[in-house]
Amino acid sequence: MDKPAQHIIRNNLIAVLVAALVLGLAAKPTAGGSAFIFGIVYLGQVAVNLLLGLGSLFSRTSDGNAAPYFLSMLLVLIIGFGACAGMLSISNFRME
């Protein structure tokens, strides 16, 4: 049986993958425009995870298990913004 923490982390990583696929197909490959769009989406996902984690941490009805939200936030920061940095370096390499 899966734990709720595994569902939260799995759903966040699936959201990162779907955002990368959809935005990658929709965005024009420019010098930094597509990486900017990716950054905004990932920043939104980090903000949602932060708010859900804080809500879970301070909620009286919740069991106080906010760790999956904060772990997902860190994973999105590492994976998402690492992908943005890679896109910027590839686009700079192509433009030269």
Rosetta blueprint (number, residue, H / E / L):
1 M L
2 D L
3 K L
4 P H
5 A H
6 Q H
7 H H
8 I H
9 I H
10 R H
11 N H
12 N H
13 L H
14 I H
15 A H
16 V H
17 L H
18 V H
19 A H
20 A H
21 L H
22 V H
23 L H
24 G H
25 L H
26 A H
27 A L
28 K L
29 P L
30 T L
31 A L
32 G L
33 G H
34 S H
35 A H
36 F H
37 I H
38 F H
39 G H
40 I H
41 V H
42 Y H
43 L H
44 G H
45 Q H
46 V H
47 A H
48 V H
49 N H
50 L H
51 L H
52 L H
53 G H
54 L H
55 G H
56 S H
57 L H
58 F H
59 S L
60 R L
61 T L
62 S L
63 D L
64 G L
65 N L
66 A L
67 A H
68 P H
69 Y H
70 F H
71 L H
72 S H
73 M H
74 L H
75 L H
76 V H
77 L H
78 I H
79 I H
80 G H
81 F H
82 G H
83 A H
84 C H
85 A H
86 G H
87 M H
88 L H
89 S H
90 I H
91 S H
92 N H
93 F H
94 R H
95 M H
96 E L
